[in-house]
Every structure is written in C-alpha cells, then in structure tokens.
C-alpha cells in the first residue's frame, strides 16, 4: 500500500493508551517497526507492541528522569537523557532493566540525541552549547564541538554526515570522519525572533532537512544547497511548546501535531496542505512519528495514540 493524499486523509485513531500520568516527552520506533518505546515526564518508559497494539511493560527511571529516548541497534537496548539530578546520558538494557553504561560530559540539559543509522555511534547536543560524539562501547566522549549557541543535531540516513542547527539561525554540515576540521557546508537562515529551533531531521532519501520550532512554523531545506523550500504554518502553538515534526518514511509528506490535538500534513515537494486529522488528544501533541515499516503512525500527549488508514488504495 502506497501513501497518497487520500490514504493520509483516511487515517483515524485506532487505539488510545493511558499509561502515563504526565506528558510523553519522546518516543521511538524500533527499526523493524514492531515496537515503540516512550519516555515520559512521570519518569517511566513504556514499551508497546505495535502489531498487537498494546503496552507490553513499564520501567521506571525515578532517580534521573527520562527524556529523548532512542533505540540502539542491539535488540532491547535504549539510550536516553536525564532530566533530573544531572545531564548524563544512560544506556539501558530493557531485557533486565540494568544500565550498561553511563555517558557523562554535558553540564546542561541535553536537547538532541541522534543514533547513527549504521553503527554504535551517537551524537548529543546540549544547552551547554556543545555537541558530543559517543560510541556505545565506551563511556568516554569520542569528540567534542564547542558552538556559538544552542544546538539541535541529527545524523543523515547514511550515517556519513551530521547536521547541526545552531542558535536557531544556521545549519552546519559535518563529515563524521573529519568533523574536527569544521563544517563542509554552512547555511545561514533568516532569524525568526519569535521562536527557537527545537528539532532537526533528515528525510529518509537524504534530500531534505526539516527544522521544527517551539513556535507556529516549520521549515524544509534542501539538504545540499541549504535553500528554504517551504515554510509551513497554520497550526496552533501559542504557548511555545516543543512539537515534534516528522517526515513520512517515503520522504513525501511532513506532519506535525498542535496544541489543540490536531495533526497537520503537507506534501513536502509541493508545499500543499494535504490533511488535517483530529486526534482528540487532551493536550498538545508533543510527539509524532510514522512507523518506519508499517502503514501506521503514533502521536502522544500524556496519552499515546496509534493510527491506521481506513481505506485501501
């Protein structure tokens, strides 16, 4: 089944889960699309089975809190940032609920965490104005970049380069093997004082970069030239909430939730709005991602919703 405008418009909430007492701050699908893991401000990690459509288990990180949760390549392991006590990144085995390793170094809140799509490398960006490069096998930071402002960062789909959005006004591209030599490309964007960048993502085809903000606008850039291809607005975000925006896996569409529980979808190429879906969420939709392998997506406030299309094209 192919994603089309009509299929997207037909998506409806199939299941709602109320496992959390506070907002879900992040979630991540496993690469095979079979499970999803969420982190919440109530200090819990909830693992869901996407095929059976039900929560499998709940773990807690009471002491350190949990945010920015990401699956690693090893089965049943995750990395996540702390939001209490310190700013150490933790590597957890879900199998036996034991920490495998800690990654200390940041001294302010971690705001970006991106796992390499190809190996055990990951990068983190922090309010301490640094990006750190790590290897899951070592607690020692493998590389450190001091920046001129707050970063958001992500690997490209091939894991060869990473992008850093700095101070909500420029995007720099680095070669992973020689990042210490500085960026090989810098794109300066018009600064918008009404909002800050809160996320950066590549499309799966590597051609586009999506910048999300805590305001009412998203931007898509050409990943090679840095030109702004589209700016998307018209969704509600009056309180400066960090709303996650995502590409669909085919790189054709961009979607974002809003503070009024609705999901807005645009065509990434034409820039046209394709769909407005009502998730009946009780709070702002802070997390939204499409399943990498199956025709379903998930959205979250303090509740988690799984969506399915209601037509077959």
C-alpha positions as CSV (number, residue, x, y, z in Angstrom):
1,X,0.0,0.0,0.0
2,X,1.3,3.4,-1.0
3,X,1.0,6.6,0.9
4,X,-1.2,9.0,-1.1
5,X,-3.1,12.2,-0.1
6,X,-6.3,10.1,0.1
7,X,-4.7,7.4,2.3
8,X,-3.3,10.1,4.6
9,X,-6.7,11.8,4.9
10,X,-8.3,8.5,5.9
11,X,-6.1,7.9,9.0
12,X,-8.1,7.6,12.2
13,X,-7.1,6.8,15.8
14,X,-7.3,3.0,16.2
15,X,-6.2,2.8,19.9
16,X,-5.5,5.1,22.7
17,X,-3.4,4.1,25.7
18,X,-3.5,6.0,29.0
19,X,-0.4,4.5,30.7
20,X,1.1,7.9,31.8
21,X,0.3,10.4,34.4
22,X,2.3,13.2,32.8
23,X,3.3,14.2,29.2
24,X,5.1,11.8,27.0
25,X,8.3,13.7,26.1
26,X,9.6,11.4,23.4
27,X,9.1,8.0,21.7
28,X,11.0,5.9,19.2
29,X,10.0,3.1,16.9
30,X,12.3,0.0,16.6
31,X,13.9,-0.2,13.2
32,X,11.7,-3.2,12.3
33,X,8.6,-1.2,13.2
34,X,7.4,-3.9,15.7
35,X,7.7,-2.0,18.9
36,X,7.7,1.6,20.2
37,X,9.3,2.9,23.4
38,X,8.2,6.1,25.1
39,X,9.7,8.3,27.8
40,X,7.6,10.5,30.0
41,X,7.8,13.3,32.5
42,X,6.4,10.9,35.0
43,X,9.8,9.1,34.9
44,X,8.5,6.0,33.1
45,X,9.5,4.1,30.0
46,X,6.6,2.2,28.4
47,X,7.2,-0.4,25.7
48,X,4.4,-1.0,23.2
49,X,3.8,-3.9,20.8
50,X,2.8,-2.2,17.5
51,X,1.5,-5.4,15.9
52,X,-0.7,-6.5,18.8
53,X,-1.5,-2.8,19.6
54,X,-0.9,-3.0,23.4
55,X,1.6,-1.9,26.1
56,X,4.0,-4.7,27.0
57,X,5.8,-3.4,30.0
58,X,6.7,-0.3,32.0
59,X,10.0,0.5,33.5
60,X,11.0,3.5,35.7
61,X,13.9,5.9,35.9
62,X,12.7,7.6,39.1
63,X,16.1,8.9,40.2
64,X,17.3,10.6,37.0
65,X,14.1,11.0,35.0
66,X,14.0,10.1,31.3
67,X,13.8,12.1,28.0
68,X,14.9,11.8,24.4
69,X,14.7,8.0,24.4
70,X,16.3,6.2,21.4
71,X,16.6,2.6,20.4
72,X,20.2,1.4,19.7
73,X,20.9,-1.3,17.1
74,X,21.2,-4.0,19.7
75,X,17.9,-5.6,20.5
76,X,16.2,-4.4,23.6
77,X,18.6,-1.6,24.5
78,X,18.0,2.2,24.6
79,X,19.9,5.4,25.3
80,X,18.2,8.3,26.9
81,X,19.0,11.7,28.5
82,X,18.3,12.5,32.2
83,X,16.1,15.4,33.2
84,X,16.8,15.2,36.9
85,X,20.0,15.3,39.1
86,X,22.5,15.5,36.2
87,X,22.8,15.6,32.4
88,X,24.4,12.2,31.9
89,X,23.2,10.0,29.0
90,X,22.3,6.5,30.1
91,X,22.4,3.2,28.1
92,X,19.8,0.7,29.4
93,X,19.1,-2.9,28.8
94,X,15.3,-3.3,28.6
95,X,15.8,-7.1,29.0
96,X,16.9,-7.0,32.6
97,X,16.3,-3.2,33.4
98,X,20.0,-2.7,34.1
99,X,22.3,0.1,33.0
100,X,25.0,-1.0,30.6
101,X,26.9,2.3,30.6
102,X,26.8,6.0,31.5
103,X,28.0,8.8,29.3
104,X,28.8,11.8,31.5
105,X,30.1,15.1,30.0
106,X,27.3,17.6,29.4
107,X,26.7,20.0,32.2
108,X,23.3,21.4,31.0
109,X,20.2,19.7,29.7
110,X,20.6,17.5,26.6
111,X,18.2,18.7,23.9
112,X,19.2,16.5,21.0
113,X,20.1,12.8,20.8
114,X,20.7,11.0,17.5
115,X,21.8,7.4,16.9
116,X,23.8,6.6,13.9
117,X,21.7,4.6,11.4
118,X,24.7,2.3,10.6
119,X,26.8,1.7,13.8
120,X,27.2,2.3,17.5
121,X,28.0,6.0,17.2
122,X,25.6,8.6,18.5
123,X,25.6,12.4,18.9
124,X,24.2,14.6,21.6
125,X,23.5,18.4,21.7
126,X,23.1,20.4,24.9
127,X,22.2,23.8,26.3
128,X,25.8,23.9,27.3
129,X,26.5,24.8,23.6
130,X,28.3,21.7,22.8
131,X,27.8,18.7,20.6
132,X,29.4,15.5,21.8
133,X,30.1,12.4,19.7
134,X,29.9,9.0,21.5
135,X,30.4,5.3,20.9
136,X,28.1,2.9,22.9
137,X,31.1,0.8,23.7
138,X,33.0,3.5,25.6
139,X,31.9,5.9,28.4
140,X,34.4,8.5,27.1
141,X,33.3,11.2,24.7
142,X,34.8,10.5,21.3
143,X,34.6,14.1,20.1
144,X,33.6,17.5,21.4
145,X,32.5,20.6,19.5
146,X,32.1,24.0,21.1
147,X,29.5,26.1,19.4
148,X,28.3,29.7,19.3
149,X,24.8,28.8,20.5
150,X,22.3,26.1,21.4
151,X,22.3,23.2,19.0
152,X,19.9,20.7,17.5
153,X,21.6,17.9,15.6
154,X,21.0,14.7,13.7
155,X,22.7,12.1,11.5
156,X,21.8,11.8,7.8
157,X,20.2,8.5,6.7
158,X,23.6,7.1,5.6
159,X,25.4,7.9,8.9
160,X,28.2,9.6,7.0
161,X,27.4,13.2,7.9
162,X,25.6,15.0,10.7
163,X,23.8,18.4,10.7
164,X,23.9,20.9,13.5
165,X,21.3,23.7,13.7
166,X,22.9,26.4,15.8
167,X,21.3,29.3,17.6
168,X,18.2,29.0,15.5
169,X,19.8,30.7,12.6
170,X,22.3,28.4,10.8
171,X,22.7,24.8,9.8
172,X,26.2,23.3,9.5
173,X,27.0,20.0,7.9
174,X,29.9,17.9,9.2
175,X,31.7,14.9,7.8
176,X,31.7,12.3,10.7
177,X,35.2,11.2,9.9
178,X,36.7,14.7,9.9
179,X,34.3,16.8,11.9
180,X,37.2,18.3,13.9
181,X,38.2,20.2,10.6
182,X,34.9,22.1,10.8
183,X,31.8,22.1,8.7
184,X,32.0,21.4,5.0
185,X,28.8,23.5,4.4
186,X,27.1,26.3,6.3
187,X,23.6,27.5,5.5
188,X,22.5,30.8,7.1
189,X,18.8,31.3,7.5
190,X,16.7,34.3,8.3
191,X,16.5,34.6,12.0
192,X,13.0,34.5,13.5
193,X,13.0,36.0,17.0
194,X,9.5,34.7,17.7
195,X,10.7,31.1,18.1
196,X,13.6,28.7,18.7
197,X,14.6,25.6,16.7
198,X,13.7,22.5,18.7
199,X,14.4,19.7,16.3
200,X,16.3,18.8,13.1
201,X,15.6,15.7,10.9
202,X,16.7,14.4,7.6
203,X,14.2,12.8,5.2
204,X,14.9,9.2,4.5
205,X,16.1,9.9,1.0
206,X,18.6,12.4,2.4
207,X,17.5,15.3,0.2
208,X,15.6,17.4,2.8
209,X,16.2,18.8,6.2
210,X,13.2,19.5,8.5
211,X,13.5,22.2,11.2
212,X,10.9,22.3,13.9
213,X,10.4,25.1,16.3
214,X,8.6,26.0,19.5
215,X,6.6,28.5,17.6
216,X,4.0,28.2,14.8
217,X,6.2,27.5,11.8
218,X,8.3,24.6,10.3
219,X,10.9,24.9,7.6
220,X,12.1,22.4,5.0
221,X,15.6,23.0,3.5
222,X,17.3,21.5,0.5
223,X,19.9,19.3,2.3
224,X,22.5,20.0,-0.4
225,X,22.1,23.7,-1.2
226,X,20.5,24.9,2.1
227,X,17.7,26.8,0.4
228,X,14.4,27.1,2.3
229,X,12.0,25.1,0.1
230,X,8.9,25.6,2.2
231,X,7.7,27.2,5.4
232,X,4.6,25.6,7.0
233,X,2.4,27.3,9.5
234,X,-1.3,27.5,10.3
235,X,-1.2,25.1,13.3
236,X,-1.8,26.2,16.9
237,X,1.2,26.6,19.2
238,X,0.7,29.7,21.3
239,X,2.4,28.5,24.4
240,X,5.8,27.8,23.0
241,X,5.6,24.0,23.3
242,X,8.2,21.8,21.6
243,X,6.1,19.9,19.0
244,X,7.8,17.1,17.1
245,X,7.5,17.2,13.3
246,X,8.3,14.2,11.1
247,X,8.7,13.1,7.6
248,X,6.8,10.0,6.4
249,X,9.2,7.1,5.6
250,X,8.8,7.7,1.8
251,X,10.0,11.4,2.3
252,X,6.9,12.6,0.5
253,X,5.0,14.2,3.4
254,X,5.6,16.3,6.6
255,X,3.4,16.1,9.6
256,X,3.2,17.9,12.9
257,X,0.8,17.9,15.9
258,X,-0.6,21.0,17.5
259,X,-1.6,22.3,20.9
260,X,-5.3,21.6,20.1
261,X,-4.8,17.9,19.4
262,X,-4.9,18.1,15.7
263,X,-2.4,16.8,13.2
264,X,-1.4,18.8,10.1
265,X,0.1,17.1,7.0
266,X,1.7,18.7,4.0
267,X,3.2,17.5,0.7
268,X,7.0,18.0,1.1
269,X,7.5,18.7,-2.6
270,X,4.6,21.0,-3.5
271,X,4.2,22.5,0.0
272,X,0.4,22.0,-0.2
273,X,-1.6,21.0,2.9
274,X,-2.9,17.5,2.4
275,X,-4.7,16.6,5.6
276,X,-6.0,17.8,9.0
277,X,-6.6,14.9,11.3
278,X,-8.2,15.1,14.7
279,X,-6.5,13.0,17.3
280,X,-8.8,14.0,20.2
281,X,-5.7,14.5,22.3
282,X,-6.3,16.1,25.7
283,X,-3.1,18.2,25.5
284,X,-0.6,19.4,22.9
285,X,0.8,16.6,20.6
286,X,4.4,16.7,21.7
287,X,5.4,13.6,19.8
288,X,4.5,12.3,16.4
289,X,6.3,9.8,14.2
290,X,5.4,7.4,11.4
291,X,6.2,3.8,11.7
292,X,9.3,3.0,9.6
293,X,7.9,-0.3,8.2
294,X,4.1,-0.4,8.6
295,X,1.2,1.8,7.5
296,X,0.6,3.3,10.9
297,X,1.8,6.3,12.9
298,X,1.8,7.3,16.6
299,X,1.0,10.5,18.3
300,X,1.3,11.4,22.0
301,X,0.3,14.0,24.6
302,X,0.1,12.3,28.0
303,X,-1.8,9.6,26.1
304,X,-0.4,7.5,23.3
305,X,-2.5,7.1,20.1
306,X,-2.0,4.5,17.3
307,X,-3.4,5.5,13.9
308,X,-4.5,3.3,11.0
309,X,-5.8,4.2,7.5
310,X,-9.5,3.4,6.8
311,X,-9.2,2.9,3.1
312,X,-7.1,0.7,0.8
313,X,-6.0,2.3,-2.4
